[in-house]
Amino acid sequence: MLDTTNNWGAVFMSKYSLAIKLRTVFSYLEGKESFNSLAEELRTSSAVVMNWVKQYKYHGADAFKKSYTSYSTQYKLDVLNYMNENGTSPNETAAIFNISEPSMIRKWRRRIENEGMDALNSKKKGRPIMNSEKQGAAKKQVPDDGSVEALKAELERLRMENAYLKKLNALVQNKEKSPKKTKHKSSMN
């Protein structure tokens, strides 16, 4: 049983230390406690504890050693496509890709459904600096359809899309060859 004398829930409302996550995972894996009892002791949801266990099974203790990560648009698309093609849940996908918050994947999915592909581009924080060169560039016109610039832009977009599909295909083939596949899924329920 976990030691709850530290009143973990009050101290770690949204973040839990590596030691607490590992003790929680080991308590579950050793059959000492259930997801629900561990979640109750930590004053969190059982889904959080379940996600920790999944992450640990895929990545070991390294799953919990996180620093700030900025995901590229391409990576976000790969994650979403993997989830769609393999039928995994956001929680399972987060565990596979070692993304600490499954809600991030849900947010990416909502953005792409509501706003399109460009919504996944990382947005720079803070106020942009405007100098005379940037002000002049901001006034440039969008190329007309059929113009050389528009055709070059479309060609570049299609090349990027083609490269993306090749990478995704390689990822799916590697996953199919993997001996681990997603057999953990049934043991998590």
MOPEFEN-V729934 format. One record per residue. RES is the residue in one small letter. PHI is phi in whole degrees, -180 to 180 (999 if undefined). PSI is psi as a letter, one per 20 degrees, with the letter a starting at -180 (NA if undefined). Layout:
BEGIN
<<RES,PHI,PSI> <RES,PHI,PSI>>
END
This chain:
BEGIN
<<m,999,q> <l,-72,q> <d,-82,o> <t,-106,j> <t,-69,i> <n,-81,i> <n,52,l> <w,-54,g> <g,-59,h> <a,-74,h> <v,-78,h> <f,-118,m> <m,-61,g> <s,-114,i> <k,-124,q> <y,-121,q> <s,-71,r> <l,-58,g> <a,-62,g> <i,-66,g> <k,-62,g> <l,-66,g> <r,-61,h> <t,-65,g> <v,-60,g> <f,-65,h> <s,-61,h> <y,-71,g> <l,-64,h> <e,-82,i> <g,76,j> <k,-77,h> <e,-145,r> <s,-93,r> <f,-56,g> <n,-65,g> <s,-68,h> <l,-66,g> <a,-63,g> <e,-63,g> <e,-64,h> <l,-90,i> <r,56,l> <t,-139,a> <s,-90,q> <s,-67,h> <a,-63,h> <v,-65,g> <v,-65,g> <m,-61,g> <n,-64,g> <w,-59,g> <v,-64,g> <k,-61,g> <q,-61,g> <y,-64,g> <k,-63,h> <y,-84,h> <h,-127,j> <g,67,b> <a,-64,h> <d,-62,h> <a,-61,h> <f,-100,i> <k,-90,n> <k,-117,q> <s,-127,r> <y,-61,p> <t,-126,p> <s,-109,o> <y,-91,p> <s,-72,r> <t,-59,g> <q,-60,g> <y,-63,g> <k,-60,g> <l,-64,g> <d,-60,g> <v,-63,g> <l,-64,g> <n,-66,h> <y,-59,g> <m,-62,g> <n,-68,g> <e,-72,h> <n,-102,i> <g,69,k> <t,-84,q> <s,-78,r> <p,-57,h> <n,-66,g> <e,-65,g> <t,-63,g> <a,-61,h> <a,-66,g> <i,-64,g> <f,-92,j> <n,55,l> <i,-100,p> <s,-65,h> <e,-119,o> <p,-59,h> <s,-63,h> <m,-64,g> <i,-67,g> <r,-61,g> <k,-65,g> <w,-61,g> <r,-63,g> <r,-62,g> <r,-62,g> <i,-68,h> <e,-69,h> <n,-87,h> <e,-121,i> <g,93,a> <m,-61,h> <d,-64,h> <a,-67,i> <l,-84,i> <n,-64,p> <s,-67,p> <k,-102,p> <k,-71,q> <k,-87,q> <g,90,r> <r,-89,p> <p,-71,q> <i,-88,p> <m,-110,o> <n,-116,r> <s,-62,h> <e,-66,g> <k,-68,h> <q,-65,h> <g,-67,h> <a,-68,h> <a,-68,h> <k,-87,i> <k,-61,q> <q,-84,q> <v,-74,p> <p,-63,q> <d,-71,q> <d,-60,p> <g,88,i> <s,-75,r> <v,-60,g> <e,-63,g> <a,-66,g> <l,-66,h> <k,-63,g> <a,-63,g> <e,-66,h> <l,-61,g> <e,-62,g> <r,-62,g> <l,-67,h> <r,-64,g> <m,-64,g> <e,-63,g> <n,-63,g> <a,-62,h> <y,-61,g> <l,-64,h> <k,-64,g> <k,-64,g> <l,-64,g> <n,-61,g> <a,-64,g> <l,-62,g> <v,-65,g> <q,-64,g> <n,-64,h> <k,-65,h> <e,-67,h> <k,-78,h> <s,-65,p> <p,-72,h> <k,-80,h> <k,21,b> <t,-113,l> <k,-72,i> <h,-68,h> <k,-55,g> <s,-70,h> <s,-79,i> <m,-85,h> <n,-81,NA>>
END
